[in-house]
Amino acid sequence: MDYRESYLKQLEEKWEHLTITNDIMFGMVMENEQICLELIQRSLPELNIKAISRITPQKQITGPISARTVRFDVFVRDEEQRTFVVEMQVADKHNLPFRLRYYQQQIDFDILNVGDDYTKLAQYPTYIIMFCDFDYFGRGWSKYQFENRCINDPKLKLGDQRQITIFNAKASQFHGNMKLKGFLKLMGNQIDTSDQLVKQVRTEMKRIREDPIRRHGFMKYELDLMDARREGKEEAQNEAQVKAVTMLKDLGLEQEKIISELAKTYNMSHDEALKLIQKVR
């Protein structure tokens, strides 16, 4: 069995055991408008959201050519042109505030076109909702909410109509009218059978797992990702080998010595090493 076949078997097993914390599964579940709307309503009850449209899972936003590309798990707008980005974050990479800073910039890239006045942004309030399987701020709270305010007078808001809400699935305190407790517990595979949203999410996940088209799409996505990673590693290794040859030549080593060093470092045959040396002029 070659590596690809072995990896396919791993993917089949992975598909059968995907949970809501997997960003691909999360995005597919959120394509269900009723579930997506309910989740956002529970996340931000103060907004009194009536309906949503244009649900885009895995939405990619491309800014300037040299800028880093962002792919949002779920990108949604409601009837009042409010933009909601909903993200599932499992690994704590210790950069959450800076990731969110960049996310907000990328959302504005999607709104503001060349020649548009900055006041256009006033028509598109933005809300980032992040579901984290860790407590980034260490307070034990279930919900952290942020917006720009004056340092000297916190009652004075900047008014840029941007807000960030971070939910902590590891919470020990579910303060206020917290209607997301069941969903946050689901992230840890704890099932609240009395929660209607949890029931809907689990039913939708079962339907998705049994859909052969969804399964095929997931397998293809993961295989393409594997190929891209391998190509990237090969490209990086080739670059490193060329640099090694250049350095060894600069040191004045004889050809056979260079071949010996390449064979030892990169597990090359004599002919492979010789071909690389001839290639690097």
C-alpha positions as CSV (number, residue, x, y, z in Angstrom):
1,M,0.0,0.0,0.0
2,D,1.5,3.4,-1.0
3,Y,1.4,6.5,1.0
4,R,-1.6,8.0,-0.8
5,E,-3.7,4.9,-0.3
6,S,-2.8,4.8,3.4
7,Y,-3.7,8.5,3.7
8,L,-7.1,7.8,2.0
9,K,-7.9,5.3,4.7
10,Q,-7.0,7.8,7.4
11,L,-9.3,10.4,5.7
12,E,-12.2,7.9,5.6
13,E,-11.8,7.3,9.4
14,K,-11.4,11.1,10.0
15,W,-14.6,11.8,8.0
16,E,-16.6,9.4,10.1
17,H,-15.5,11.1,13.3
18,L,-15.5,14.8,12.4
19,T,-16.9,17.0,15.2
20,I,-18.3,20.5,15.0
21,T,-14.8,21.8,15.9
22,N,-13.5,20.8,12.5
23,D,-13.6,24.0,10.4
24,I,-14.8,22.1,7.3
25,M,-17.6,20.4,9.1
26,F,-18.5,23.6,10.9
27,G,-18.7,25.5,7.6
28,M,-20.9,22.8,6.0
29,V,-23.3,22.8,9.0
30,M,-23.5,26.6,8.9
31,E,-24.7,26.4,5.3
32,N,-28.0,25.4,6.9
33,E,-29.6,28.9,7.1
34,Q,-31.8,28.1,10.1
35,I,-28.9,26.8,12.1
36,C,-26.6,29.6,11.1
37,L,-29.2,32.2,12.0
38,E,-30.0,30.6,15.3
39,L,-26.3,30.5,16.3
40,I,-25.7,34.1,15.4
41,Q,-28.9,35.2,17.2
42,R,-27.8,33.4,20.3
43,S,-24.3,34.8,20.0
44,L,-25.5,38.4,19.7
45,P,-29.1,38.6,21.1
46,E,-28.9,42.4,21.5
47,L,-28.9,42.8,17.7
48,N,-32.3,41.3,17.2
49,I,-31.3,39.7,13.9
50,K,-34.4,38.7,11.8
51,A,-32.9,37.1,8.7
52,I,-29.6,36.4,7.0
53,S,-28.5,35.9,3.4
54,R,-25.5,35.2,1.4
55,I,-24.0,32.5,3.6
56,T,-20.5,31.8,2.3
57,P,-18.5,29.0,4.0
58,Q,-14.7,29.1,3.5
59,K,-14.9,32.5,1.9
60,Q,-11.5,33.7,0.7
61,I,-10.8,37.4,0.6
62,T,-7.8,38.6,-1.4
63,G,-6.4,42.1,-0.6
64,P,-3.2,43.5,-2.2
65,I,-1.1,41.1,-4.2
66,S,1.6,41.0,-1.5
67,A,-0.9,40.6,1.4
68,R,-1.7,37.4,3.2
69,T,-4.9,35.7,2.0
70,V,-7.6,35.0,4.6
71,R,-10.2,32.2,4.4
72,F,-13.1,32.7,6.8
73,D,-15.1,29.7,8.0
74,V,-18.4,31.4,7.6
75,F,-19.2,34.9,6.0
76,V,-22.8,36.1,6.3
77,R,-24.8,39.3,5.9
78,D,-28.2,40.1,7.2
79,E,-31.0,42.3,5.9
80,E,-29.5,45.4,7.4
81,Q,-26.1,44.8,5.6
82,R,-24.4,43.9,8.8
83,T,-21.5,41.5,8.2
84,F,-20.9,38.5,10.4
85,V,-17.7,36.4,10.2
86,V,-18.1,33.2,12.3
87,E,-14.9,31.3,13.0
88,M,-14.1,28.0,14.8
89,Q,-10.7,28.0,16.4
90,V,-9.3,24.9,18.1
91,A,-5.6,25.5,18.5
92,D,-4.3,28.3,20.6
93,K,-1.5,29.8,18.5
94,H,-1.0,32.6,21.0
95,N,-1.8,35.3,18.4
96,L,-5.6,35.7,18.6
97,P,-5.7,39.5,19.0
98,F,-3.5,40.0,16.0
99,R,-5.3,37.5,13.9
100,L,-8.6,39.3,14.7
101,R,-7.0,42.7,13.9
102,Y,-6.1,41.3,10.4
103,Y,-9.5,39.7,10.0
104,Q,-11.2,43.1,10.5
105,Q,-9.0,44.7,7.9
106,Q,-9.8,41.9,5.4
107,I,-13.5,42.3,5.9
108,D,-13.2,46.0,5.0
109,F,-11.3,45.0,1.8
110,D,-14.4,43.1,0.8
111,I,-16.6,46.2,1.3
112,L,-14.6,49.2,0.2
113,N,-13.9,49.5,-3.5
114,V,-11.5,51.8,-5.3
115,G,-12.9,55.4,-5.2
116,D,-15.4,54.7,-2.4
117,D,-15.6,57.1,0.4
118,Y,-14.7,55.8,3.9
119,T,-18.2,56.6,5.1
120,K,-19.5,53.7,3.0
121,L,-18.2,51.5,5.9
122,A,-20.8,53.1,8.2
123,Q,-23.5,51.1,6.2
124,Y,-21.7,47.8,6.9
125,P,-21.2,47.2,10.6
126,T,-19.0,44.2,11.1
127,Y,-19.1,41.5,13.8
128,I,-16.5,38.8,14.2
129,I,-17.7,35.8,16.3
130,M,-14.9,33.4,17.3
131,F,-15.7,30.0,19.0
132,C,-12.5,28.9,20.8
133,D,-11.8,25.6,22.3
134,F,-9.5,27.3,24.8
135,D,-9.6,30.2,27.2
136,Y,-7.3,32.8,25.6
137,F,-7.7,35.4,28.3
138,G,-7.8,33.0,31.3
139,R,-10.7,34.6,33.1
140,G,-13.0,31.5,32.9
141,W,-15.7,33.5,31.2
142,S,-17.9,32.0,28.5
143,K,-18.0,35.2,26.5
144,Y,-15.6,38.1,25.9
145,Q,-16.8,41.1,23.9
146,F,-14.7,43.9,22.6
147,E,-15.1,47.2,20.8
148,N,-13.0,50.4,20.5
149,R,-13.5,52.9,23.3
150,C,-11.7,55.9,24.7
151,I,-9.0,55.0,27.3
152,N,-9.8,58.1,29.5
153,D,-13.5,57.7,29.3
154,P,-14.7,54.1,28.5
155,K,-18.2,55.4,28.0
156,L,-17.0,57.2,24.9
157,K,-17.1,54.8,21.9
158,L,-15.0,55.3,18.8
159,G,-18.1,54.4,16.7
160,D,-16.3,52.5,14.0
161,Q,-19.1,49.9,14.1
162,R,-16.8,46.9,14.6
163,Q,-17.2,44.4,17.3
164,I,-15.4,41.2,18.3
165,T,-17.1,38.4,20.4
166,I,-15.0,35.5,21.6
167,F,-16.7,32.4,23.1
168,N,-14.7,30.0,25.3
169,A,-15.8,26.4,25.2
170,K,-13.7,25.6,28.3
171,A,-15.7,28.1,30.4
172,S,-16.4,27.6,34.0
173,Q,-18.8,30.5,34.3
174,F,-21.9,30.9,32.0
175,H,-23.0,34.4,33.0
176,G,-26.2,36.2,32.1
177,N,-28.7,34.8,29.7
178,M,-26.2,32.5,28.1
179,K,-28.0,30.5,25.5
180,L,-24.9,29.1,23.9
181,K,-23.9,26.8,26.8
182,G,-25.2,23.7,24.9
183,F,-23.3,24.6,21.8
184,L,-20.0,25.3,23.7
185,K,-20.4,22.0,25.5
186,L,-20.9,20.3,22.2
187,M,-17.5,21.5,21.1
188,G,-16.2,19.2,23.8
189,N,-18.5,16.3,22.7
190,Q,-20.8,16.9,25.7
191,I,-24.4,16.5,24.5
192,D,-27.2,18.5,26.0
193,T,-30.2,16.6,24.6
194,S,-32.6,19.4,25.8
195,D,-31.0,22.1,23.7
196,Q,-32.8,22.5,20.3
197,L,-29.8,24.0,18.6
198,V,-27.6,21.1,19.7
199,K,-30.2,18.7,18.3
200,Q,-30.3,20.5,14.9
201,V,-26.5,20.6,14.7
202,R,-26.1,16.9,15.4
203,T,-28.9,16.0,12.9
204,E,-27.2,18.2,10.2
205,M,-23.8,16.6,10.9
206,K,-25.3,13.1,10.5
207,R,-26.9,14.1,7.2
208,I,-23.6,15.6,6.0
209,R,-21.6,12.5,6.9
210,E,-24.1,10.3,5.0
211,D,-23.9,12.5,1.9
212,P,-21.5,10.9,-0.7
213,I,-21.0,14.2,-2.5
214,R,-19.9,15.9,0.7
215,R,-17.7,13.0,1.6
216,H,-16.0,13.1,-1.8
217,G,-15.5,16.9,-1.6
218,F,-13.9,16.5,1.8
219,M,-11.5,13.8,0.6
220,K,-10.6,15.8,-2.5
221,Y,-9.9,18.9,-0.4
222,E,-7.7,17.0,2.1
223,L,-5.8,15.3,-0.7
224,D,-5.2,18.6,-2.6
225,L,-4.0,20.0,0.7
226,M,-1.6,17.1,1.2
227,D,-0.2,17.5,-2.3
228,A,0.3,21.2,-1.9
229,R,2.2,20.6,1.4
230,R,4.4,18.0,-0.2
231,E,5.1,20.2,-3.2
232,G,6.0,23.0,-0.8
233,K,8.4,20.8,1.2
234,E,10.0,19.5,-2.0
235,E,10.5,23.1,-3.3
236,A,12.0,24.1,0.1
237,Q,14.3,21.1,0.1
238,N,15.4,21.8,-3.5
239,E,16.2,25.4,-2.6
240,A,18.2,24.2,0.5
241,Q,20.2,21.7,-1.7
242,V,21.1,24.4,-4.2
243,K,22.3,26.7,-1.4
244,A,24.3,23.9,0.1
245,V,26.1,23.3,-3.2
246,T,26.8,27.0,-3.7
247,M,28.2,27.2,-0.2
248,L,30.4,24.1,-0.6
249,K,31.8,25.4,-3.9
250,D,32.5,28.8,-2.3
251,L,34.5,26.9,0.4
252,G,36.7,25.6,-2.4
253,L,35.9,21.9,-1.9
254,E,36.7,19.4,-4.6
255,Q,33.8,17.9,-6.5
256,E,34.0,14.4,-4.9
257,K,34.0,16.0,-1.4
258,I,30.9,18.0,-2.3
259,I,29.2,14.8,-3.6
260,S,30.2,13.1,-0.3
261,E,28.6,15.9,1.8
262,L,25.4,16.0,-0.3
263,A,25.0,12.2,-0.1
264,K,25.5,12.3,3.7
265,T,23.2,15.3,4.3
266,Y,20.4,14.6,1.8
267,N,20.7,10.9,1.3
268,M,21.5,11.3,-2.4
269,S,23.1,8.8,-4.7
270,H,26.4,9.7,-6.4
271,D,24.7,10.4,-9.7
272,E,22.0,12.6,-8.1
273,A,24.6,14.7,-6.3
274,L,26.7,15.0,-9.5
275,K,23.7,16.1,-11.5
276,L,22.8,18.8,-8.9
277,I,26.4,20.1,-8.9
278,Q,26.4,20.4,-12.7
279,K,23.1,22.2,-12.5
280,V,24.4,24.8,-10.1
281,R,26.8,27.1,-11.9
